[in-house]
């Protein structure tokens, strides 16, 4: 009789643990879903599919969707908050990008591989325009009222396959509140030609990038940066030997060493891939000892 009582208690304890774990997991998923769909217009949030990061860093389906949109939750291993939603036809493109980055591929490698696979028909890509929405900002956002999005940078992108100003009628000149075609722009040092230089660039998708152009592009550093159209930023680069430092508005963004083939000298320049930039001045001076 005594053993029967102990057995019953053990079963009850086990059930309580399972119930608690299930409740905790449900709460985590609910939170992931609520945050992941924030970039979307209200009418799309309840029916969008949601992908989330597990404790092992693997992305899994948190909620199935019934409309044409997919949202991906914030990566807990990142030092900034970022969530994005996009049309379901972009999922092969996005999944391929995650696969390549997991293999250690740099941004430009990912870009080139996906482009080649799209052109060869190996990678599916939308035939017409499709949308992406995202929100990015400091992790402190999660400690405040999540209904207040004022601390986050909002981005809305319309993917138009192989778009050019001529094919779309869209300008490549950025105007606040208006759509434009763009890629990246900034400053360059040790410029030895159109495809030989170091550059600090503001990049589409609210990114900032330090790169080297030499036999293709090498990304020396990249991070989220919520830049805005028609806003003035002070970009600064310092190069000594193979060490490169870069600032935006006097805030150090990158401090790296180029361990590859070194560009040892050259001119300074502005760089823009598509669109245009304006500048008040450019100053060159020796590094203080």
Secondary structure, 3 states (H helix, E strand, C coil): CHHHHHHHHHHHHHHHHHHHHHHHHHHHHHHHHHHHHHHCCHHHHCCCEEEEECCCCCEEEEECCCCCEEEECCCCCCCCEEEEEEEHHHHHHHHHHHHHHHCCCCHHHHHHHHHHHHHHCCCCCCCCCEEEEEEEECHHHHHCCCCCCCCCEEEEEEECCCCCHHHHCCCCCCCCCCCCCCCEEEEEEEEEECCEEEEEEEECCCEEEEEEECCCEEEEEEEECCCCCCCCCCEEEEEECCEEEEEECCEEEEEEECCCCCCCCCEEEEEECCCCCCCCCCCCCCCCC
